[in-house]
Amino acid sequence: MDALGQFEQVVLTAILALGADAYGVTIHAKVEDLSRPRKIARGAVYATLDRMEDKGLIGSWMSEPTPERGGRSRRHYRLEKPGEKALRESARQAQRLVETISGLLGGGAWKQPR
Amino acid sequence: MEAAALAEGLEGAVERLIPPAAREAVLGDLRETCSSRGAYLREIIKTAPFVIVSQMLRHLNLPVLMLQAALIFWFFPGWVVALALPVLLLREAFQPMTRPDARAALRNAMRLSFTGLFLGLVTPVPLNAALALALLSGPFSLLLCGLRTGLIISMDRCEANLPDSMALAELRAFRDGFLTRLRQRRRLEMVALGLGALCWPRLIEAPLGIALGAVFLAASLYLFHLDMSGGDKEPADFHVLRRRYVEEVRGDEQLRRFLCWLWVVPGLAAAHAGFVAMVVAPPEQTLARALLAVLLCFGAGAINREERGRVQEEISLLDRLSEKPSVLA
């Protein structure tokens, strides 16, 4: 399995955090929240979701149509086993980076620069 | 009133920028988040390029695309291939998710037919092959559409037989049945294409016969390769299995569509090379050739379109298929 790209990590994290409520709107909002202060194009989220679904990292299903969506269904997403595994591996890698940087720059490395 | 109708028309046109496979989810999301119609339309225009490219990649079947490109390259100059490839990719991305409607097909046929007939009658030019073709196009288009409607109705009889939910074991058995049928059909096609590859260089003059033989051989070897590749380990998860099944159904449909066109090419070559000359006297040869070519292309196009509608319907049903808890669990 290829390593996850940075944006893929963010989208997978969003799906993990949202649980059963993960669909286009909520995923985009969560991704924007996780990527602050960057603005994220909605289309980029859809393209990444499609790509990760093709890789088997996530699965999707359609819900019942709702009136507030103009009678259209939601496409819900969930993390699959390979996605979970890839996300864990990414987290471990990030952890190693954090520890290395903290060791070199000290614990205050995470403070925002003035 | 008119302005509102215009805005609705515009909205409908802009909504069509989103490929059908993603339309429902994406437009629903935008409808849910955008407060005004203007914001909704702006957001569609901003989102569409991402979704289109994503769907193009999703529907890309590289070997089939390369075979199509080889075929186009043989018959047309290189710039046509450069132009045709994006069009082919876009066509894949924008394929409809429903079956075609038999009534709409007939309605369109009537319109086309009577327009052709009317134009043929009112055009004041001397009677020549082109005019004769135009005059003939009226009743001829009705005949073609009769064929197409018949195809749609016959395809409608093939019910996409899928329940709302399935257990993992049921889905696995369902997919296994599909794969078995697929393997049997592909073996037959492989043999037929191999025979075609042997025959065309003898039946059709060089260099077209040789080129056609080469494309048939490449297609046959590709089917052989598909038959020999054993496939990956069977997924133990319902959603992954369903996803793979959808990919297999879609890939097969793309391949079949190409093969259908491939079988038309020798007919077109024969029409062009003078097969018609043996049957029809010289003045009507041009007309007869044109009619044969149109009939062949229309037949292949209609079969592909209706078959694709049925497959897309199956894919959208699979998309909505939910997992039923296993009885054994």
Interface residues (C-beta under 8 A of the other chain):
Chain A: Y23 G24 V25 H28 A41 R42 G43 A44 Y46 A47 D50 R51 E53 D54 G56 G59 S60 W61 M62 P65 T66 E68 R69 G70 R72 S73 R74 R75 R78 E80 K81 P82
Chain B: A22 E24 A25 V26 L27 G28 D29 L30 R31 E32 T33 E43 K46 T47 A48 P49 F50 V51 V53 S54 Q55 L57 R58 P235 D237 H239 V240 R242 R243 E247 D319 R320 L321 S322
